[in-house]
Amino acid sequence: MYKRILLFGLIFFAPFLFTGSAHKFYVSITQVDINSATHKLEISARIFTDDLETTLLAETGVKLRLGSARENPLADSILFGYVLSSLDLGQPGNELELAWVGKEAEADVIWLYLESKVPAKPEESFEIRNSYLYERFTDQKNIVNLHFGKETVSQIHTRSHPVYTYRLGQK
C-alpha cells in the first residue's frame, strides 16, 4: 500500500515539484511516522515555498526568503508558529505537543521537520487536523500519510474537511 501511494505521488507530483514554472494546484504532503523504537512521532511536511511565503507574508508582514542567502533570521520561529496553528495531532481530546526539528529548502518546496512523543495507544485512533494554507488558497489539499509499523493510512485533508480520525489495524 505504501509503495502504491509513494509511486502515485512520484508519478503525479514530481513533474510539478521540480519545475521552475508557476503551478496551478495547491497541495502539501505530510508524513507522520510512529517510531516505536524511539517512542517519537517523526513528522515531515513538504509545502510549495511560494505558497507558504505568500501566506505568511499576508499574515505577518514579514518576507522570509526561505532557502536564500538573505533568509530572514525569524524564519524558523515564524514557520513553527504557523505549523502550531495549522497542525494538531493526537487522540481526540488529547493533542500532542510538537517540537521543531528544522527545515530544508529543495527546488520549489520547503521541508518542515517536527517531532513529538508517541501517544499512549496510537493503534486505537489518531486524530489529525491539517489546515496548511487554507486561509489563502481555497482549493488547497493536504495529503497526510500516517505510518505505523508496516501499515500506512492516508487521507486528503481539504478546507471543508481538515480533520480526520485515523484508525490503524482496521483494514
Legacy VTK file of the C-alpha trace (Angstrom):
# vtk DataFile Version 3.0
C-alpha trace
ASCII
DATASET POLYDATA
POINTS 171 float
0.000 0.000 0.000
2.788 2.428 0.957
4.592 1.704 -2.316
1.426 2.475 -4.298
0.946 5.799 -2.507
4.606 6.715 -2.996
4.520 5.687 -6.659
1.334 7.703 -7.241
2.923 10.718 -5.551
6.085 10.451 -7.624
4.282 9.987 -10.920
1.680 12.680 -10.354
3.509 15.338 -8.324
7.194 15.052 -9.317
6.901 16.935 -12.616
5.320 19.862 -10.775
7.667 19.837 -7.791
10.840 20.237 -9.786
9.913 22.809 -12.380
10.543 26.499 -12.048
7.171 27.438 -13.521
4.170 28.580 -11.540
1.810 25.834 -10.527
-1.978 25.906 -10.649
-2.742 23.369 -7.978
-2.186 23.629 -4.256
-1.064 20.561 -2.366
1.145 19.643 0.561
2.245 16.222 1.730
2.758 15.455 5.409
4.279 12.185 6.579
3.739 11.114 10.182
5.882 8.150 11.196
5.222 6.456 14.526
8.657 5.233 15.583
8.102 2.620 18.279
11.862 2.218 18.850
12.369 5.874 19.867
8.788 6.429 21.102
8.543 9.507 18.894
6.358 10.764 16.123
8.550 11.936 13.262
6.737 14.473 11.104
7.857 15.861 7.777
5.807 18.240 5.655
6.523 19.225 2.064
4.906 22.526 1.042
5.392 24.720 -2.023
7.702 27.513 -0.868
5.999 30.306 -2.817
2.573 29.413 -1.401
3.888 29.262 2.147
5.776 32.546 1.809
2.728 34.276 0.268
0.524 33.073 3.125
2.976 34.061 5.841
3.699 37.459 4.290
-0.048 38.196 4.332
-0.320 37.035 7.963
2.846 38.533 9.435
4.042 41.200 7.007
7.478 39.544 7.108
9.348 38.411 3.969
11.009 35.117 4.810
13.091 34.482 1.645
13.263 30.792 2.560
16.317 28.908 1.363
18.151 32.025 0.177
21.305 33.687 1.457
19.045 36.511 2.655
16.705 34.297 4.649
15.033 36.187 7.476
16.543 35.223 10.866
12.989 34.899 12.235
12.062 32.269 9.613
12.222 29.213 11.909
10.140 30.792 14.672
7.540 32.122 12.200
7.330 28.733 10.463
6.997 26.866 13.754
4.272 29.249 14.941
2.405 28.693 11.695
2.691 24.907 11.977
1.381 25.049 15.554
-1.664 26.979 14.333
-2.273 24.645 11.379
-1.452 21.127 12.562
-2.848 19.170 15.510
-2.133 15.521 16.195
-3.223 13.165 18.902
-6.072 11.201 20.269
-9.397 13.019 20.473
-9.261 15.498 23.366
-5.538 14.944 23.951
-3.404 16.822 21.397
0.314 16.218 21.331
2.981 18.836 21.910
5.084 19.371 18.791
8.797 20.201 18.825
10.570 21.972 15.960
13.418 19.964 14.414
14.202 22.153 11.397
13.605 22.850 7.735
15.209 22.193 4.385
14.739 24.065 1.100
14.663 21.956 -2.061
13.864 23.331 -5.531
10.354 24.856 -5.214
9.413 23.172 -1.946
10.299 23.523 1.696
10.513 20.551 4.038
9.463 21.164 7.642
10.509 18.668 10.322
8.894 18.182 13.724
8.634 15.520 16.366
6.540 14.586 19.371
6.066 11.797 21.861
4.068 8.791 20.704
0.607 8.766 22.294
-0.212 6.005 24.771
-2.139 3.788 22.322
-1.616 5.023 18.766
-3.152 1.863 17.353
-6.636 2.751 18.656
-7.272 6.058 16.906
-5.296 9.077 15.926
-6.819 12.434 15.028
-5.010 14.818 12.684
-6.050 18.347 11.756
-4.060 19.749 8.844
-5.138 23.199 7.649
-1.959 24.398 5.907
-2.628 27.329 3.563
-6.441 27.195 3.731
-6.567 30.868 4.714
-5.028 31.818 1.365
-5.911 29.049 -1.128
-9.472 27.733 -1.045
-8.625 24.711 -3.201
-5.580 23.681 -1.094
-5.330 19.940 -0.458
-3.141 18.447 2.252
-2.257 14.782 1.892
-1.387 13.088 5.176
0.267 9.669 5.344
0.370 8.064 8.805
2.868 5.180 9.104
2.947 2.679 11.967
4.976 -0.483 11.542
4.110 -1.877 8.114
0.791 -0.045 7.925
0.082 3.241 6.147
-3.183 5.131 6.360
-3.665 8.137 4.071
-6.246 10.897 3.765
-6.624 14.055 1.723
-7.491 16.950 4.026
-9.431 19.816 2.451
-10.719 23.170 3.616
-14.173 21.647 4.126
-12.729 18.562 5.866
-9.474 19.475 7.678
-9.762 16.815 10.419
-9.679 13.034 10.081
-9.539 10.290 12.662
-7.066 7.639 11.562
-7.676 4.112 12.761
-4.773 1.717 12.467
-5.161 -2.027 12.213
-8.677 -1.845 10.738
-8.392 -2.681 7.048
LINES 1 172
171 0 1 2 3 4 5 6 7 8 9 10 11 12 13 14 15 16 17 18 19 20 21 22 23 24 25 26 27 28 29 30 31 32 33 34 35 36 37 38 39 40 41 42 43 44 45 46 47 48 49 50 51 52 53 54 55 56 57 58 59 60 61 62 63 64 65 66 67 68 69 70 71 72 73 74 75 76 77 78 79 80 81 82 83 84 85 86 87 88 89 90 91 92 93 94 95 96 97 98 99 100 101 102 103 104 105 106 107 108 109 110 111 112 113 114 115 116 117 118 119 120 121 122 123 124 125 126 127 128 129 130 131 132 133 134 135 136 137 138 139 140 141 142 143 144 145 146 147 148 149 150 151 152 153 154 155 156 157 158 159 160 161 162 163 164 165 166 167 168 169 170
